[in-house]
């Protein structure tokens, strides 16, 4: 199983440090733009063939976990 640390990276020399899929210049934001626009993961992966499904899954799982943590914090307040 791929971890978020393996799936994405940030380098100040690549797109000003924007969070990208590791080994690429594809910002993680692009995935969310595709999903927001109604395109599925398969369409995203077809557009960026050098990104693997495991990277996308790691990003989405990390995002879901982060949202759950944030929701727990606001419910506890």
Backbone as JSON, one array per atom type, in Angstrom:
{
  "sequence": "XXXXXXXXXXXXXXXXXXXXXXXXXXXXXXXXXXXXXXXXXXXXXXXXXXXXXXXXXXXXXXXXXXXXXXXXXXXXX",
  "N": [[0.84, -1.19, 0.0], [0.59, 2.16, -0.88], [1.97, 5.02, 0.67], [1.06, 8.36, 1.7], [3.31, 9.91, 1.8], [4.93, 8.75, -0.12], [3.4, 9.07, -2.36], [3.07, 11.77, -3.03], [4.87, 14.87, -3.43], [6.81, 17.79, -2.59], [8.63, 20.37, -3.94], [10.61, 23.16, -3.85], [11.75, 23.97, -6.24], [10.14, 23.01, -8.21], [7.32, 24.0, -9.72], [7.1, 26.06, -7.85], [7.03, 24.85, -5.34], [4.58, 23.7, -5.09], [2.3, 21.13, -4.14], [2.78, 18.09, -5.63], [2.19, 15.12, -7.61], [4.4, 12.54, -6.89], [7.49, 12.44, -8.6], [6.58, 13.77, -10.8], [5.34, 16.7, -12.54], [2.79, 17.3, -12.01], [0.29, 18.88, -10.39], [-1.33, 18.03, -7.33], [-3.73, 19.25, -6.99], [-4.86, 19.18, -9.52], [-6.08, 16.66, -9.69], [-8.29, 16.97, -7.97], [-9.59, 19.02, -9.32], [-10.37, 17.68, -11.67], [-12.15, 15.78, -10.57], [-14.03, 17.49, -9.39], [-15.01, 18.66, -11.68], [-16.53, 16.65, -12.7], [-15.34, 14.53, -13.94], [-14.09, 11.23, -13.74], [-11.83, 9.16, -11.79], [-10.6, 7.39, -13.55], [-10.57, 8.84, -15.96], [-8.86, 10.91, -15.24], [-6.5, 9.42, -14.8], [-6.08, 8.45, -17.38], [-5.45, 10.8, -18.65], [-3.11, 11.52, -17.43], [-0.94, 9.47, -17.69], [1.39, 8.66, -16.46], [1.02, 8.75, -13.78], [0.12, 6.68, -11.12], [-2.61, 4.56, -10.12], [-2.47, 3.89, -7.43], [-1.2, 6.09, -6.29], [-3.17, 8.07, -6.57], [-5.2, 6.91, -5.01], [-3.94, 6.96, -2.5], [-3.79, 9.73, -2.06], [-6.53, 10.43, -1.98], [-7.43, 8.86, 0.18], [-5.89, 9.93, 2.25], [-6.87, 12.54, 2.25], [-9.55, 12.11, 2.98], [-9.18, 11.05, 5.56], [-8.01, 13.26, 6.81], [-10.12, 15.08, 6.72], [-11.93, 13.8, 8.39], [-10.59, 13.96, 10.83], [-10.53, 16.73, 11.18], [-13.29, 17.23, 11.31], [-13.89, 15.9, 13.66], [-12.52, 17.51, 15.48], [-13.96, 19.92, 15.32], [-16.43, 19.07, 16.21], [-15.88, 18.46, 18.82], [-15.48, 20.86, 19.96]],
  "CA": [[0.0, 0.0, 0.0], [1.38, 3.37, -1.0], [1.7, 6.04, 1.67], [0.96, 9.72, 1.17], [4.68, 10.4, 1.66], [5.44, 8.23, -1.39], [2.51, 9.44, -3.45], [3.19, 13.18, -3.38], [6.08, 15.56, -2.98], [6.85, 19.23, -2.78], [10.0, 20.82, -4.16], [10.56, 24.59, -4.2], [12.22, 24.15, -7.61], [9.1, 22.51, -9.12], [6.05, 24.72, -9.58], [7.12, 26.89, -6.65], [6.78, 24.07, -4.14], [3.21, 23.18, -5.08], [2.22, 19.69, -3.91], [2.62, 17.37, -6.9], [2.36, 13.68, -7.57], [5.83, 12.26, -6.88], [8.13, 12.13, -9.87], [5.91, 14.48, -11.89], [5.04, 18.12, -12.35], [1.33, 17.35, -12.0], [-0.19, 19.25, -9.07], [-2.41, 17.24, -6.74], [-4.96, 20.03, -7.23], [-5.46, 18.75, -10.79], [-6.98, 15.54, -9.42], [-9.54, 17.49, -7.42], [-10.25, 19.76, -10.4], [-11.02, 16.67, -12.51], [-13.3, 15.23, -9.84], [-15.0, 18.57, -9.26], [-15.6, 18.87, -13.01], [-17.37, 15.52, -13.08], [-14.55, 13.44, -14.52], [-13.72, 10.22, -12.77], [-10.42, 8.83, -11.6], [-10.09, 6.76, -14.78], [-10.29, 9.9, -16.94], [-7.64, 11.56, -14.76], [-5.37, 8.52, -15.04], [-5.85, 8.41, -18.83], [-4.84, 12.07, -19.02], [-1.77, 11.57, -16.83], [-0.62, 8.04, -17.66], [2.57, 8.41, -15.63], [0.56, 8.69, -12.39], [-0.51, 5.37, -10.91], [-3.84, 4.54, -9.34], [-2.12, 3.84, -6.01], [-0.94, 7.47, -5.87], [-4.47, 8.72, -6.46], [-5.86, 6.33, -3.85], [-3.29, 7.48, -1.29], [-4.21, 11.13, -1.9], [-7.93, 10.48, -1.58], [-7.55, 8.31, 1.53], [-5.32, 10.92, 3.16], [-7.82, 13.65, 2.3], [-10.7, 11.66, 3.77], [-8.75, 10.96, 6.96], [-7.81, 14.62, 7.3], [-11.44, 15.67, 6.93], [-12.52, 13.17, 9.57], [-9.92, 14.55, 11.98], [-11.02, 18.11, 11.32], [-14.7, 17.17, 11.76], [-13.84, 15.51, 15.07], [-12.08, 18.68, 16.25], [-15.03, 20.9, 15.39], [-17.51, 18.5, 17.02], [-15.44, 18.45, 20.21], [-15.43, 22.26, 20.45]],
  "C": [[0.88, 1.24, 0.0], [0.98, 4.37, 0.09], [1.63, 7.41, 1.0], [2.36, 10.29, 0.95], [5.33, 9.92, 0.36], [4.64, 8.74, -2.58], [2.71, 10.87, -3.94], [4.49, 13.76, -2.85], [5.94, 17.05, -3.25], [8.31, 19.64, -2.88], [9.92, 22.29, -4.58], [10.99, 24.87, -5.64], [11.19, 23.68, -8.65], [7.79, 23.2, -8.79], [5.98, 25.49, -8.26], [6.81, 26.15, -5.36], [5.36, 23.52, -4.03], [3.24, 21.66, -4.89], [1.88, 18.98, -5.21], [2.68, 15.87, -6.66], [3.85, 13.4, -7.73], [6.34, 11.87, -8.26], [7.51, 12.83, -11.06], [5.86, 15.98, -11.59], [3.52, 18.32, -12.37], [0.87, 17.69, -10.58], [-1.32, 18.33, -8.61], [-3.75, 17.93, -6.97], [-5.65, 19.6, -8.52], [-6.43, 17.59, -10.59], [-8.33, 16.05, -8.92], [-10.3, 18.33, -8.45], [-10.99, 18.8, -11.33], [-12.27, 16.14, -11.83], [-14.4, 16.27, -9.7], [-15.73, 18.83, -10.58], [-16.44, 17.71, -13.5], [-16.64, 14.38, -13.76], [-14.15, 12.47, -13.42], [-12.22, 10.01, -12.7], [-9.84, 8.23, -12.88], [-9.75, 7.81, -15.84], [-9.01, 10.63, -16.54], [-6.42, 10.71, -15.09], [-5.07, 8.38, -16.53], [-5.14, 9.68, -19.29], [-3.4, 12.18, -18.53], [-1.3, 10.13, -16.6], [0.56, 7.69, -16.77], [2.25, 8.43, -14.14], [-0.16, 7.36, -12.21], [-1.73, 5.5, -9.98], [-3.54, 4.55, -7.83], [-1.81, 5.24, -5.47], [-2.25, 8.21, -5.65], [-5.21, 8.22, -5.22], [-5.27, 6.86, -2.56], [-3.71, 8.92, -1.01], [-5.64, 11.2, -1.39], [-8.13, 9.94, -0.16], [-7.0, 9.29, 2.57], [-6.27, 12.11, 3.34], [-9.02, 13.3, 3.16], [-10.35, 11.59, 5.25], [-8.58, 12.34, 7.56], [-9.15, 15.3, 7.58], [-12.11, 15.09, 8.17], [-11.9, 13.74, 10.85], [-10.43, 15.95, 12.23], [-12.47, 18.13, 11.81], [-14.75, 16.8, 13.24], [-13.43, 16.67, 15.95], [-13.21, 19.67, 16.4], [-16.21, 20.37, 16.2], [-17.17, 18.53, 18.5], [-15.46, 19.85, 20.82], [-16.74, 22.78, 20.94]]
}
